[in-house]
Each structure stands twice: as C-alpha cells, then as structure tokens.
Amino acid sequence: MKQRILKSLKFLGNKYVIATIIFLLLILFLDDYNLMDTRRLRRQVKELRAEERELRNDMVEDSVRAASLRGNLDAIERYGRENYYMKRSDEDIYVIKDRKK
C-alpha cells in the first residue's frame, strides 16, 4: 500500500506531469475562454437560435395577416374592432377582461 502511494507521488513529481496539470488548469479554469465560459456561451447561442426561429415564425404569420388585410375593407374593419376597440358612431363597446390572465 505504501509503495503504491510512493509510486503515485513519484509520478506526480515528474516535471512533465506537473506541467501538464498546470496547463490543463489554465485551459479549463483560468483562461479567457475557459470551459465554463464556453459552455455558458454555447447555451446562450442555443437560446438565441430558438428565439430567432420563433421570431421568424411570427414574421411569417404577420406577413400572411398583412397580406389578408390588403384591399379587404371588411377584414380591416374586423381587425380594427378586435385589436384596437374601434367602434362605429352609433354603438357602444364593452370590454370584458379575464382576471386570470
């Protein structure tokens, strides 16, 4: 048992092993682009790409909605009434909001 410990200490005392351990510590933890920062940045890139896909889908939906509104006066009126609470001069509008939202 004692000989194993002595062998491992001799192995760790080797100048090449010490240089390798120091190099790995520098690369993994102390460098400007260390392992933890790299993992954090990769996660952030993944989230940003997901957000980009979502925004592109929203852009496609909005362009389809805008194309349906062009030139169709009934659709424009319905959109204005639903989203901006516009009304005709002879009518009243009551807005009922759900408190759970």
N, C-alpha and C positions, 0 to 999 in steps of 0.2 A: 504494500500500500504506500509506504513511504517512498519507495523507488519510483512509483508512478507519478507522485507529486513532484519529485525532484526532476524527472524527465520532462514533465509538462512545464516546470519552471525554467528548465534549460531551453526548451523550445520557445517559450515566451521571451527569453532573454536574448534570443537571436536578433541581430540588428535589422535583418530583413523583415522579420515578423513584426518588430516594433514599428518600422517604417510603414509597413502595410496597414497595421492597425491605425496609426496616426492618419494615414492617407484616407482610409475608409471613414474615420470620424470626421475629418474635414469635409469630405464629399457628402456624407449623409446628413450631417447636422450643422456644420458651421459655414458652409459655402453660401454665396448669394443665391444660388439656385439649388438649394438642398432638397432632400427627398420630401420633406413635409410641405415645403412651398410648392414643389412640383405637383404633388397630389392635390393640394388645395386649388391650384390654378387649373388643373385638368377637370376637377369637379365644377369649377366656375365656368369653364368653356362648355361643358356638357349642359349646364343650366341655361347658358346664353343661347346655345343652339336650339334647345327646346323652346325657349321664348321666341326665337326667330321663326321657328316653324309655326308657332301659334299666331304670331303677328302676320305671317304670310297668309295663313288660312283666313284670318279676319279681313285682310286686304282683299282677298278673292271674294269673300261674302259681301263686303261693302261695294265692290265694283259691280257685282251682279245686282245688288239692290239699287245702285245708282243707275244702271242700265235700264232696270224696270221702271224707274221713275221718269226717265227722259221721255217727254212728249205725252205721257199719260196723265191727264189732269185729275182723273178720279184717284189714281194711285198717289199722286202728290197731295191731294186733299186728305186722303185717309192717313198718310204718313204724318202730315202736319197735325191732324187731330189726335193721333195716338201718341206721338212723341213730344209735341210742344203744346198740347192742350189748347189748340186754336179752336175757335168757335165761330159760328155764324152770328149775325147781329141779333137774331130773334130766338136764340136758345141759351140755356144755362148749362154749365158743366159742373158736375160734382165729381171730385177726385176722391176715391176710396183707396187708402194705402193699407197694406198689411203690416201690422206691427212686428211680426216675426222677422221680417227682413230687416 
